[in-house]
Amino acid sequence: MDQDGKLASLKQSIKTTSQVKSIADLKVGTVIYVEMDANDGLVLKDGYKTRLKYVVVAGAKSNQKEICAVLINSDADFSDDPDWKAEQYPLKQSNYQVFLDHDSWIDCTDPKVLTIRKLKAKKAEISGSLSEDDMNIVLEKLKNSEFVDSHMKKVFGLSSNRK
């Protein structure tokens, strides 16, 4: 039992410290859990107005007010197009047990632009980060992707070489 509320207080403290407070909390590879909607570029089905999604920070605008993030999805079967499927990067749950309940996929075809202000307002939570090897592969996919326009690549630093 938590008669004194110490456990509840600790849980709230941990949750608060993992919330996005500024761009300084984020770096390329940071995984964020955030409520997203159609304004964020999500295609919502089955009557949903919002969805809680894991996203991975892939870059930031030089003004430090917006990030570019790629979605983590449960499936990679949204399209039969082999070019589209080639841009889905698998994540093993065994490598990311802190935030994944099952094997998942990073969609490198459609990066989303998210404002730091909205991340703060939605109380987005930092859930972990990708390994350096996985992030380097995702960044390479984004850099070479024909699905991502060159302006987005330039603005968010996706076209540069990182290591």
N, C-alpha and C positions, 0 to 999 in steps of 0.2 A: 504494500500500500504506500501511497504517496501523501501521507497525512499533512505534511508541512508544505507540499507543493514544490519540493525541491526538484523532483524529476521533471515536472511540467515546466518549471522555470528554466532548467538546463536545456530541455528540448527547444523551448522558445528562443533561448540565447543562441543555440547552435543554428536554428533556422534563420534568425536575424543576421548572424554573422555570415551566413552563406548567401544572403540576398545581394543582388547586384546593386551597388551604391553609386558607382561611377565607372568610367572607362578604365580607370586604373585597376579595377577588379578583374578585367578581362584581358586575355592574351590569345593569340592564335592557338587553337586547340582546346580552349576552355569549353566544357559542355554545360549548357544552361537548360533548365527546365522552366518553360514559360507558357502561359496561356496565349494562344494566337487565334486570329480570326481572318476573315476574308480580306480585310485591309492589309494584312501581312502577306497576302498572296496565296493563302491556303484555299484549296478547293474543298469546301465542306459539303458533306452528304448526310443523308438520313436525318435531316432536321437539326443538325448541330449548328450552333451559332459560333462556337469557339471550340478549340481543342487544346489540351495540354500536350506540348511537344518538347522533345529533347532536340536541341540544335547545337551545332559546333561552330564556334567563332572561326571564320576563315580570313578575316581582314577587317580593317577599320579605315574610315575616311580620315583624311588629314585634319578635318575640323574637330575630330574626336567626339562627334555627336551621333554618329551612326556606325553600325557594324554590318558586315556581310556574314551571313550564317547559312550553313547547310543543314537540312533536316535529317534526323535519324528516323527511319521508318521501320515498321515491323516486317514489311514485305517489300519485295522488289519485283512484283508481278503486275505492275500497273500498265505495262505496255509489252507488246510482243516485238517491238522494234529492237533489233540487235544492237544498234548504235546507242539507244537509250539504256539498254540493259548493261552495256559495257561501262556506263558511267555511274553505276551503282557499286559502292564499295562495301564489302561485308565486314561487320563487326561481330566478333565472337563474344557471347555473353560471358564465357569463362575468363576473358581478358578484362571485362568491365563490369564485374559483379556489383560494384558499388551503385551503379545506376541502371544497368540493363537486366531485365527479367528473362530475356530470350535473345537468340541471335537476331541481329538487325542489320539494316543497310543505311549507308549515307548516300543521299541523292545528290550527286554532283552535277545535275543538269539544270537546277533552278535555285541558285542561291537567293536568300531572302535578305532584304534590307530592313534592319530593326533599329529604332532610335534608342539611345540610352535612356531618354526620358520615359519612353513607353516601357522599357524593361524595368525601370525603377517603379513606375506606377503599377505594373502588373505583378510586382514583387517576385520577379524572376529569380530563381535560385541557381547558384553555382553547384553543379552536381559532381564535377570531376574534370578530367581532361583526357584527351587522346594520347596515346603513346607518340613519341617523336616519329617513329617509323610510320605508323598509321597516318599521322597528320601530314607527313611529307608526301605520301602517296596521294592523299586527298588533294593537297595543294597542287600537285603535278597534274592530276585529273582536271582540276578547275582551270589551271593555266592552259592546258591543251584542248579544253572542251570547245566543240563547235556549238554547243547549246548556250554558252555564256557569252554575251556580247563583249566586244573589246573595250567599250567604255567602262563597263562594270569592272572588268579585269584591271584596268588602269586605275580607276578611282579608289578601289579597295586593295590595291597592291597584289592582286592575284596573278599579274603577268610577270612579276619579278621573280628572280631566283632567290630562294631562301634556304638556308641550312645552318 
